[in-house]
Amino acid sequence: MAGHSKWANIKHRKGRQDAARGKLFAKLAKGIEVAAREGGGDPGFNPTLATAVEKAKAASMPNDNIDRAIKRGTGEVEGAVYEEIWYEGYGPGGVALYVQILTDNRNRAASDVRSAFTRGGGNLGQPGSVGYLFSQRGLVVVKGDEDDVMLTALEAGAEDVRDAGDGWWEIITNPSDLNGVRDAVAGAGIEIDSADVTQLPSTTVPVDESDAKKLLRLIDNLDDLDDVQAVFSNYDIDDELMERVLAEA
């Protein structure tokens, strides 16, 4: 993801999520459970949980589902215990793929991810092979006037504001500052599309049309796996090419 292409990537992921709402809810619930287990069930004292809950609400996940997920995480309600694992590899065109897993069955997850990489023309790498290319950051995607966005975001503690094209802006924050920056932007009346803790790449790889089709298919196949929570990548696909590839999918 680079420059204007980051927004295209976000639209691609969001469209995929909207098309599989039930699966999305299951993944959001896992994220809430893990956050509650690791940091407690009160979003006011657990920023990671607060972010997970806001993400679930933005996806219109019912409050009852959110509450049950928190209680499973804190142990008030019996449920599976999920382990976080990261898989690293390369897709078509030499694009780095950093895959976040939340699973209660390590062997199943490993088998499914390895199979998806193999069938998709990618290569599963060793731990550390691509992880160093990514850094955890808060990302708030908004639409608004440049001066308003810049002033509000930077005053609230954002690290950077990037032009994503067509009036959209990407606000980069320290993960712990994400909620505060999001609240400040919302309070200023600026339209927010998404706010999430993500993995941003330090370098990007341009991808041509042939590799773009294969790469996006591989990412979609990984996203479809029940144990996969998120897939991060460092591809740079031109907006026009992105739209054309998605239209043909």
TORTOR-838527 format. One record per residue: residue number from 1; x negated, y negated, z negated of N, C-alpha, C in turn. Coordinates in steps of 0.001 Angstrom, whole numbers. Each point is the difference from the previous one (the first is absolute). Example, Ala and Ser with C-alpha at 12.3 -4.5 7.8 and 13.67 -1.06 7.14 Angstrom:
<site 1 <-13190 5690 -7800> <890 -1190 0> <-900 -1200 0>>
<site 2 <350 -1050 720> <-820 -1190 -60> <770 -1090 -730>>
***
This chain:
<site 1 <-849 1176 0> <849 -1176 0> <-892 -1236 0>>
<site 2 <223 -899 941> <-820 -1204 53> <813 -1135 583>>
<site 3 <-166 -1203 -570> <670 -1171 522> <1488 221 194>>
<site 4 <487 -392 1190> <1432 123 273> <446 1455 16>>
<site 5 <-909 920 233> <393 1410 91> <402 576 -1347>>
<site 6 <-393 -617 -1085> <427 479 -1317> <1517 -55 -105>>
<site 7 <582 -1084 484> <1452 -135 -103> <676 1056 862>>
<site 8 <-571 298 1157> <561 1062 842> <-51 1328 -730>>
<site 9 <-1076 236 -717> <-132 1247 -764> <1046 65 -1096>>
<site 10 <218 -1108 -684> <999 -37 -1065> <1387 278 582>>
<site 11 <315 -602 1149> <1298 238 624> <144 1468 385>>
<site 12 <-1066 584 485> <27 1420 383> <317 864 -1209>>
<site 13 <-703 -221 -1114> <229 801 -1199> <1408 -225 -531>>
<site 14 <435 -1258 -4> <1305 -316 -558> <1109 656 814>>
<site 15 <-148 0 1324> <990 638 843> <81 1488 -251>>
<site 16 <-1138 609 -200> <-21 1425 -292> <677 284 -1334>>
<site 17 <-243 -847 -985> <598 209 -1316> <1511 -137 58>>
<site 18 <465 -1013 716> <1436 -224 78> <718 1169 672>>
<site 19 <-712 694 874> <611 1105 729> <81 1271 -835>>
<site 20 <-649 19 -1134> <-7 1198 -838> <188 -415 -1459>>
<site 21 <1159 -598 -279> <224 -612 -1313> <-62 1004 -1151>>
<site 22 <566 1190 201> <-36 990 -1075> <-1409 385 -367>>
<site 23 <-833 221 1003> <-1398 348 -251> <-730 -1184 -632>>
<site 24 <338 -1208 441> <-610 -1196 -572> <309 -105 -1487>>
<site 25 <1267 229 -379> <380 -74 -1407> <-799 998 -833>>
<site 26 <-211 1199 531> <-761 1018 -728> <-1431 -465 -233>>
<site 27 <-591 -631 996> <-1371 -477 -137> <-76 -1181 -967>>
<site 28 <985 -887 70> <22 -1130 -929> <164 486 -1438>>
<site 29 <838 1019 -194> <203 550 -1340> <-1301 587 -547>>
<site 30 <-759 673 847> <-1294 540 -434> <-915 -1120 -479>>
<site 31 <-50 -1082 774> <-849 -1120 -376> <396 -608 -1334>>
<site 32 <1312 -95 -236> <498 -528 -1266> <-372 931 -1149>>
<site 33 <200 1305 193> <-319 980 -1040> <-1464 -62 -405>>
<site 34 <-882 -32 1001> <-1438 -22 -292> <-384 -1296 -716>>
<site 35 <556 -1116 449> <-309 -1286 -637> <480 -11 -1453>>
<site 36 <1195 543 -255> <545 42 -1362> <-819 930 -888>>
<site 37 <-426 1120 551> <-785 947 -792> <-1354 -587 -390>>
<site 38 <-593 -759 922> <-1352 -513 -250> <-12 -1292 -806>>
<site 39 <1069 -809 111> <-42 -1297 -660> <1186 -326 -878>>
<site 40 <911 953 -196> <1169 -256 -835> <1208 -399 828>>
<site 41 <1182 135 -615> <1245 -183 720> <572 -1402 19>>
<site 42 <-717 -991 -529> <497 -1377 -21> <-689 -798 1095>>
<site 43 <727 -377 1058> <-616 -762 1090> <-616 -1318 -457>>
<site 44 <518 -536 -1105> <-540 -1254 -504> <-1423 112 -495>>
<site 45 <-409 1210 -361> <-1356 228 -496> <-797 932 914>>
<site 46 <577 356 1122> <-645 921 930> <146 -562 1421>>
<site 47 <-974 -805 463> <110 -633 1320> <144 997 1139>>
<site 48 <-647 1156 -117> <110 1001 1055> <1427 519 105>>
<site 49 <610 238 -1151> <1390 445 -14> <916 -1096 530>>
<site 50 <-261 -1246 -386> <822 -1115 471> <-19 -85 1520>>
<site 51 <-1176 185 577> <-122 -34 1458> <743 1158 635>>
<site 52 <-118 1193 -592> <687 1177 529> <1515 -168 -63>>
<site 53 <484 -579 -1081> <1448 -218 -152> <494 -1035 1008>>
<site 54 <-754 -1085 176> <400 -1023 967> <32 573 1413>>
<site 55 <-969 849 305> <-40 629 1319> <1225 893 201>>
<site 56 <387 719 -1053> <1174 862 86> <1274 -831 169>>
<site 57 <98 -1088 -729> <1181 -855 115> <90 -625 1387>>
<site 58 <-1165 -377 567> <-15 -587 1337> <490 989 1052>>
<site 59 <-164 1296 -298> <466 1048 912> <1438 428 -325>>
<site 60 <648 -742 -908> <1391 276 -412> <152 1335 -702>>
<site 61 <-1027 406 -725> <89 1228 -794> <921 -266 -1199>>
<site 62 <970 856 -258> <936 -225 -1105> <-703 -117 -1351>>
<site 63 <540 -851 -862> <-603 -216 -1317> <-59 1289 -827>>
<site 64 <1005 856 144> <2 1267 -735> <-1197 859 389>>
<site 65 <-326 7 1276> <-1162 756 469> <-1287 -556 -595>>
<site 66 <-66 -1327 -55> <-1189 -651 -555> <-136 335 -1482>>
<site 67 <1090 -97 -730> <-31 281 -1439> <-403 1447 -279>>
<site 68 <547 931 786> <-353 1412 -197> <-1474 241 287>>
<site 69 <-517 -661 1022> <-1416 164 341> <-892 -513 -1132>>
<site 70 <384 -1122 -602> <-773 -535 -1130> <38 978 -1170>>
<site 71 <1168 540 -275> <133 933 -1125> <-762 1296 247>>
<site 72 <-41 457 1245> <-819 1177 300> <-1467 -305 -224>>
<site 73 <-397 -1213 350> <-1390 -381 -178> <-401 -103 -1460>>
<site 74 <908 -486 -840> <-313 -162 -1424> <261 1274 -794>>
<site 75 <579 1004 658> <246 1271 -677> <1350 94 -672>>
<site 76 <843 -1041 126> <1332 39 -603> <906 1002 719>>
<site 77 <-289 224 1283> <737 977 808> <-1027 929 627>>
<site 78 <299 1295 -34> <-948 973 533> <-141 -154 1517>>
<site 79 <-1221 133 481> <-244 -100 1435> <-1391 485 345>>
<site 80 <-304 68 1271> <-1317 447 454> <-1061 -1035 -380>>
<site 81 <-1233 457 -160> <-1133 -882 -267> <-809 -107 1288>>
<site 82 <-92 -1214 518> <-662 -205 1275> <-1449 -418 -181>>
<site 83 <-843 535 859> <-1423 -307 6> <-299 -872 1227>>
<site 84 <-798 -1049 -196> <-384 -843 1129> <-1296 517 617>>
<site 85 <16 186 1315> <-1172 447 743> <-135 -895 1231>>
<site 86 <-1227 -287 394> <-235 -774 1218> <-710 874 1028>>
<site 87 <532 40 1217> <-653 701 1106> <-517 -1035 995>>
<site 88 <-1153 290 559> <-666 -942 892> <-346 696 1309>>
<site 89 <116 -741 1095> <-320 599 1285> <60 -1019 1117>>
<site 90 <-90 524 1214> <21 -856 1184> <1071 487 964>>
<site 91 <657 -966 645> <997 312 1004> <-533 -272 1389>>
<site 92 <825 164 1035> <-406 -309 1369> <-562 -1413 110>>
<site 93 <-1034 -161 798> <-630 -1302 162> <-981 -353 -1098>>
<site 94 <-264 940 -912> <-946 -263 -1078> <560 -869 -1111>>
<site 95 <1325 -60 -100> <657 -807 -1033> <-61 718 -1346>>
<site 96 <-354 -734 -1047> <-48 575 -1351> <1404 121 -564>>
<site 97 <273 1133 -646> <1294 241 -645> <-238 355 -1460>>
<site 98 <683 -712 -876> <-150 148 -1442> <1387 359 -532>>
<site 99 <167 1243 -443> <1325 552 -276> <202 213 -1503>>
<site 100 <1013 -666 -552> <324 129 -1416> <1022 1110 -196>>
<site 101 <-321 935 -901> <863 1136 -288> <461 -56 -1449>>
<site 102 <1276 283 -229> <528 255 -1339> <666 1365 77>>
<site 103 <-553 984 -695> <484 1361 178> <-7 785 -1306>>
<site 104 <876 1009 -46> <-16 946 -1109> <-551 1345 471>>
<site 105 <-560 6 1215> <-572 1225 552> <-1175 -377 904>>
<site 106 <-1192 -16 -582> <-1204 -437 719> <-260 848 1252>>
<site 107 <187 1323 -104> <-275 878 1137> <935 -278 1175>>
<site 108 <1289 -205 -304> <954 -314 1061> <-354 -1302 692>>
<site 109 <-325 -1016 -797> <-332 -1302 555> <-1223 89 908>>
<site 110 <-1032 703 -458> <-1226 133 787> <274 697 1326>>
<site 111 <789 1064 -36> <308 749 1206> <793 -848 992>>
<site 112 <1003 -734 -513> <849 -807 876> <-788 -1137 646>>
<site 113 <-838 -671 -788> <-776 -1127 532> <-1020 492 1020>>
<site 114 <-680 1077 -315> <-992 557 933> <657 390 1318>>
<site 115 <1173 613 -82> <717 411 1211> <406 -1205 839>>
<site 116 <479 -1068 -653> <420 -1197 720> <-1178 -646 722>>
<site 117 <-1148 -65 -656> <-1189 -564 631> <-397 827 1217>>
<site 118 <-19 1307 -165> <-425 881 1092> <937 -110 1194>>
<site 119 <1316 75 -244> <973 -70 1087> <23 -1368 658>>
<site 120 <-368 -1037 -761> <54 -1357 525> <-1280 -488 642>>
<site 121 <-967 877 168> <-1247 -396 647> <-931 -786 -895>>
<site 122 <184 126 -1323> <-871 -696 -946> <-966 948 -669>>
<site 123 <-808 -550 -882> <-961 795 -750> <71 -370 -1476>>
<site 124 <267 983 -850> <23 -226 -1437> <-1431 -65 -502>>
<site 125 <-332 -1071 -737> <-1370 -196 -459> <-193 373 -1456>>
<site 126 <-1230 -176 -442> <-345 254 -1387> <359 -1208 -864>>
<site 127 <190 208 -1317> <252 -1137 -896> <-1112 -1048 138>>
<site 128 <408 -1246 180> <-957 -1083 154> <-324 -348 1439>>
<site 129 <535 785 938> <-347 -224 1406> <607 -1278 577>>
<site 130 <1189 -386 -478> <601 -1246 488> <506 -898 -1124>>
<site 131 <86 519 -1204> <550 -782 -1106> <-721 -1310 -232>>
<site 132 <-1307 -19 286> <-796 -1209 -240> <403 -1141 947>>
<site 133 <732 316 1067> <434 -1015 958> <1220 -778 -483>>
<site 134 <630 468 -1082> <1250 -598 -468> <-158 -560 -1408>>
<site 135 <749 -1063 -284> <45 -559 -1354> <1455 -220 -389>>
<site 136 <304 276 -1268> <1373 -154 -484> <315 -1476 -199>>
<site 137 <1061 -457 634> <414 -1395 -81> <1521 -96 -1>>
<site 138 <510 -1088 -574> <1413 -298 119> <246 -666 1345>>
<site 139 <1109 327 633> <342 -586 1303> <1456 -431 -22>>
<site 140 <230 -1300 176> <1353 -553 72> <188 -556 1406>>
<site 141 <972 518 733> <281 -456 1359> <1194 -944 -54>>
<site 142 <-206 -1226 481> <1043 -1021 -107> <174 -724 1332>>
<site 143 <1101 -723 107> <232 -853 1164> <341 -1393 -497>>
<site 144 <-705 -1013 531> <265 -1352 -456> <-962 -1005 580>>
<site 145 <140 -1241 -436> <-876 -1077 430> <-1417 212 -518>>
<site 146 <-981 -221 852> <-1394 279 -368> <-429 -731 -1268>>
<site 147 <284 -1284 -72> <-438 -774 -1166> <681 492 -1279>>
<site 148 <1300 278 85> <728 478 -1176> <-553 1336 -484>>
<site 149 <-221 912 956> <-518 1323 -360> <-1390 -115 -604>>
<site 150 <-871 -753 675> <-1379 -154 -475> <-39 -585 -1406>>
<site 151 <690 -1120 -189> <-35 -701 -1277> <552 866 -1125>>
<site 152 <1159 596 229> <647 809 -1038> <-841 1220 -353>>
<site 153 <-471 707 1015> <-747 1235 -238> <-1324 -254 -706>>
<site 154 <-749 -972 475> <-1320 -252 -582> <112 -557 -1414>>
<site 155 <1013 -845 -238> <194 -523 -1356> <390 1116 -967>>
<site 156 <662 1044 517> <435 1126 -842> <-1122 1017 -218>>
<site 157 <-1149 -213 649> <-1135 894 -232> <-337 947 1121>>
<site 158 <578 -198 1187> <-307 868 1134> <-1456 -175 418>>
<site 159 <-579 1062 547> <-1381 -38 455> <-115 -585 1407>>
<site 160 <1004 270 828> <-86 -418 1400> <1402 1 605>>
<site 161 <183 -790 1052> <1237 -9 771> <-389 118 1464>>
<site 162 <572 990 699> <-374 273 1386> <1198 -148 924>>
<site 163 <-252 -595 1156> <1038 -180 1009> <278 1342 672>>
<site 164 <1251 480 -80> <376 1272 622> <798 -220 1281>>
<site 165 <171 -1248 425> <684 -295 1244> <1492 -177 -153>>
<site 166 <578 -826 888> <1456 -218 48> <568 -509 -1317>>
<site 167 <-762 -810 -720> <486 -572 -1248> <-156 880 -1220>>
<site 168 <-575 1192 182> <-217 922 -1114> <-1395 -194 -576>>
<site 169 <-98 212 -1306> <-1273 -181 -699> <-248 1176 -938>>
<site 170 <-1250 355 -143> <-407 1059 -932> <-771 -642 -1142>>
<site 171 <526 166 -1196> <-642 -556 -1193> <-747 1139 -694>>
<site 172 <-1305 -178 -168> <-838 1023 -616> <-268 -387 -1452>>
<site 173 <178 953 -917> <-200 -284 -1422> <-814 1108 -655>>
<site 174 <-504 -297 -1185> <-474 1061 -871> <1220 837 -375>>
<site 175 <-120 1328 -76> <1175 817 -313> <747 -452 -1256>>
<site 176 <-739 -430 -1020> <648 -409 -1253> <754 -1327 135>>
<site 177 <-295 -764 1063> <654 -1290 205> <1182 78 961>>
<site 178 <259 1183 555> <1027 137 1034> <1361 -497 -472>>
<site 179 <450 459 -1160> <1343 -355 -468> <140 -1495 -241>>
<site 180 <-1031 -614 -570> <51 -1434 -256> <60 -808 1277>>
<site 181 <-786 388 989> <3 -708 1280> <1335 206 709>>
<site 182 <506 1234 -15> <1293 274 630> <1093 -850 -643>>
<site 183 <18 -68 -1329> <1026 -780 -693> <-108 -1481 328>>
<site 184 <-1238 -505 127> <-198 -1419 315> <501 -317 1406>>
<site 185 <-291 893 932> <434 -190 1379> <1528 59 84>>
<site 186 <599 971 -686> <1460 108 -9> <627 -1240 -631>>
<site 187 <-616 -483 -1077> <515 -1182 -680> <-51 -1254 852>>
<site 188 <-916 -7 986> <-125 -1148 894> <952 106 1193>>
<site 189 <812 1055 19> <973 160 1069> <-577 525 1302>>
<site 190 <-1184 584 -68> <-644 552 1196> <472 1436 211>>
<site 191 <341 338 1235> <516 1337 328> <-1088 1054 -169>>
<site 192 <300 1044 -776> <-947 1095 -225> <514 1245 711>>
<site 193 <-861 613 803> <381 1263 641> <-439 1192 -837>>
<site 194 <-1203 -56 -563> <-499 1120 -795> <-1075 -493 -954>>
<site 195 <-160 725 -1096> <-1048 -294 -976> <-444 1333 -576>>
<site 196 <-1276 323 161> <-439 1332 -384> <-1499 -12 -270>>
<site 197 <-431 941 -824> <-1427 252 -162> <-403 963 1099>>
<site 198 <-1007 -363 775> <-371 782 1170> <-1513 178 30>>
<site 199 <-484 608 1057> <-1426 180 235> <-352 -737 1288>>
<site 200 <-786 -1075 -100> <-358 -786 1175> <-1389 396 489>>
<site 201 <-163 169 1321> <-1296 407 546> <-963 -1178 115>>
<site 202 <-1279 295 -144> <-1028 -1031 155> <-409 -172 1451>>
<site 203 <195 1034 821> <-297 -66 1430> <1165 643 763>>
<site 204 <119 -330 1270> <1085 541 806> <-532 620 1289>>
<site 205 <817 850 608> <-380 714 1215> <1035 -272 1092>>
<site 206 <-400 -643 1114> <944 -199 1105> <414 1350 597>>
<site 207 <1284 115 335> <528 1265 516> <689 -240 1334>>
<site 208 <-312 842 1020> <637 -143 1302> <1335 745 21>>
<site 209 <709 -83 1121> <1363 526 61> <54 1504 -216>>
<site 210 <-904 726 621> <13 1459 -128> <-207 433 -1441>>
<site 211 <-1000 -585 -649> <-270 365 -1396> <1074 -527 -932>>
<site 212 <602 -1157 345> <1038 -583 -861> <1182 945 -133>>
<site 213 <420 604 1101> <1137 928 -44> <-305 1194 -908>>
<site 214 <-1185 569 166> <-390 1158 -801> <-149 -386 -1472>>
<site 215 <-602 -1156 -232> <-256 -442 -1367> <1305 -238 -754>>
<site 216 <930 -737 603> <1259 -306 -683> <818 1259 -240>>
<site 217 <-112 965 919> <701 1280 -201> <-600 740 -1196>>
<site 218 <-1329 -28 -120> <-663 645 -1140> <403 -669 -1311>>
<site 219 <16 -1333 -21> <385 -722 -1214> <1445 325 -376>>
<site 220 <883 37 997> <1402 346 -270> <116 1412 -570>>
<site 221 <-761 941 555> <56 1381 -487> <-522 102 -1434>>
<site 222 <-1016 -779 -318> <-486 -24 -1381> <1045 -625 -920>>
<site 223 <595 -1110 438> <1037 -674 -789> <1175 922 -299>>
<site 224 <284 896 914> <1155 891 -156> <-217 1088 -1048>>
<site 225 <-1241 226 -395> <-287 1026 -1000> <511 -453 -1364>>
<site 226 <670 889 -708> <607 -355 -1281> <-1025 -475 -1021>>
<site 227 <-1212 550 48> <-1008 -353 -998> <-745 -1289 323>>
<site 228 <150 -507 1210> <-717 -1217 403> <763 -1231 -465>>
<site 229 <-672 -826 -795> <608 -1221 -509> <-221 -1176 951>>
<site 230 <-1185 -60 612> <-308 -1096 922> <-1193 387 861>>
<site 231 <-49 -573 1207> <-1133 189 907> <-547 -1371 347>>
<site 232 <-1270 -226 -308> <-651 -1269 311> <-1002 224 1125>>
<site 233 <-135 -995 875> <-893 163 1136> <-652 -1327 361>>
<site 234 <-1011 67 865> <-692 -1227 398> <104 -225 1497>>
<site 235 <1137 412 606> <143 -213 1435> <339 -1443 321>>
<site 236 <-400 -431 1195> <354 -1309 536> <668 244 1348>>
<site 237 <1314 -72 27> <768 223 1222> <676 -1307 394>>
<site 238 <-207 -416 1223> <609 -1214 513> <1518 71 -166>>
<site 239 <613 -1137 -336> <1445 -29 -261> <815 514 1184>>
<site 240 <-354 -432 1211> <754 440 1172> <-123 1501 194>>
<site 241 <-1203 528 -212> <-214 1439 125> <785 743 -1090>>
<site 242 <-11 -541 -1207> <729 610 -1097> <1485 107 330>>
<site 243 <585 -1085 483> <1422 8 323> <305 1006 1115>>
<site 244 <-905 84 976> <224 909 1121> <-66 1462 -464>>
<site 245 <-976 295 -831> <-155 1364 -501> <1196 392 -859>>
<site 246 <440 -906 -871> <1134 319 -872> <1288 157 811>>
<site 247 <128 -775 1073> <1200 107 827> <61 1347 709>>
<site 248 <-1151 575 268> <-59 1287 702> <106 1172 -952>>
<site 249 <-139 -261 -1319> <-9 1100 -975> <1369 634 -127>>
***
